[in-house]
Amino acid sequence: MHSTTSVNDYLRAHIRTVPDWPAPGVQFRDITPLLQDPKVFRVMTDAFVHRYMGRDLRPDVVAGLDARGFILGAVIAHELNIGFVPIRKKGKLPFTTVEETYELEYGSATVELHTDAVKPGDRVLLIDDLIATGGTMMAGKKLLEKLGATVVEGAAIVDLPELGGSKHLKDSGLPLFTLVDFAGH
């Protein structure tokens, strides 16, 4: 990475756009190239880790949303030397869970969290790869709050602001941090 290149631009250059997937007219933002190149992966994770090392934003635990949030969340938790908890799609967790259902464009989905994943008062960083409509992240926030935790921030690599999710999340009181946005594309 050249010193004149911002982290945002560097990462944007490594996000693949796949037209018409999973449906015609959709521009899918594929983050897998960010993970394949070790230097790019390091730059991306360091951007998050450096943000959350400071006392103001430092979480007690990182919660990752199924499934790409697991990749990023686990690495960030490891680097910060704190725990990681997965928020899974319904039916994937073996222990006692709490669940939250949210609306999708066509139908609904449910996510679950183990009842002992966080403790009341825990400060949690909630992370996913991308914010589109914000439904999954909002469901994750509600799950964590059901168990008494405080979500200090929602984070993602990519924001798709024209889909309204980031505005909806911010309007609900959740601070957001994203590395790259694809506004108007």
N, C-alpha and C positions, 0 to 999 in steps of 0.2 A: 504494500500500500504506500503510495507516494504521500508526502506530507501535505500536498495541495489537495488531495482527495479527501473529502469528508467521509466519516464512517458510514453515514447515510448513503452517499453515492456509491461507495465501495460495495456495500451490501446489496443495494438496488441492482448493481451490475451483475450480481450472482443469483438473482431471483429469476427463475424461468417463468415466462408467461406462456400458458398453453391455451390457445384459442378454442372456443366451442367445447370446453370440457368442464363439468360433466354433462352440459346441455348446450345446444346451439345458443350463441350470443354471450356466453359466459367467458370471461377472461380469467382463467384459473392462475393464481399466483403460487407457484411451486417453490417451496423453500428447500427441497432436498439438495440442490446444488450448494447451498450454504453449508450443509453438513458434510458434503463429500470432500471438500478441500480443507485440509487441516488448518491452514493459515486463516481462511475466511471464517471457519468455525470458531477459532480462537478470538478473532477480532469481534465477532458477534457476541460470544459469551462474555468476553471482557467488558463490553459496553454495558451489559446488565450487571455484572459482578461489581464493577467500580461504582455504579450508581447505588447499589444496595449495601456497600461496605460501610457507608457513613452512618453515624449514630441516628440521624433523623429518620431515615428510611429503612434501617436494618430490621429485617423480619426475624421472628423466632422460628418460622418454618416456611417452606415454599410448597404451595399446592399447584399441581399441574393438571390441566384438563386433557382428557382422553382425546387423542393419543399423542399428537405431536408436542403437546405441552409437557408430556413425560420426559421427552428427550432434553429439551431446554431446561425444564425445571429441575431435573435430577442433577444436571451438570452445575447449575447455579447454586443449588443447595450444597453440593459437595464443595465447591469453591468457597462458599461462605461458612463452611463447617457447621451447617445446621441441618435439620431433618427435612425430608421430602414426603409429601403425601399425595397419592393419586386420587383424582376425582374421575370415576369410571362411568361408562355407560351401564345402564341397569343390567343386573344379573351377573356381573363379573367379579364382584367382591365377595369373599367367603364368610366374612364375619358380620355382625349386626351393623346395619346401615341406616342412614337417614337418606331420603331421596327428595328430588325436586324435579318437577316436570315443567317443560317450557315448550313454547310453540315454534314450529318450523314453518317454512313457506308452505309445505304440504304436510299437515299432520302435526305430531308432537314427538318429543323425545324426553327421556328421563335419565338423570345422572345421579350417582350415589357416592356416598362418602362413609367410611367406617366411623362409628360413633365415638371411637377413641382416637381418631386421627389428630384432633386438636383439642386443646383445653380452653376453658373460658379465660379470656384475657390475652390469649396468644395473638401476636401480630403476624399476619400472614401476607405473603406476596402470592398473588394468584396469576398464573401465567399460561399462555397459549401461544400458538404460532401466529394466529391471525385473528383480527376482529372484523367480522362482516356485519351481521345484524345485532350482535352482542348478546344473543339469547343464551348461549352456552356459558359465557362468562358471568352473566347475571345469575344464572342458576347456580353456578359454583359459589358466587358471593353469598347467595341466600343459604346454601348448605352450610358454609363455614360460620355464618352468623347464627344459624339454628343451634350450633354447638357452642356459642358464646365467644367465638373468635372475632377479631377485627381485621378486615382486609385493608391493609395500609395502601395498597396500590394494585391495579390490574396492569399487566404488562404483556406485550406481544411484539413479535418481530414486525409484522405488517398490519397497517390499518387501511381498510377500504372505506373511507369516510362517506362516500356517496350512498352507501347502504344503510347509514344511519346508526350503526351500532355504537360507535365511539361517542356520539352525541347523547344517545340514550343512556349509556353507562355513566358519563360525566354528569348528566342531568339527575341521575339517581344518587349522586354523591360519591361515586367511585373515581378517585384520581387515576389517570391512565398514563402509561409511558409506552411509546412505540418507537421503533427505530426507523421504519420506512413507511411512507404512505403513498398510496397509488390513487390520489384524487384525480377524478375526471378521465381516467383511462378505461 
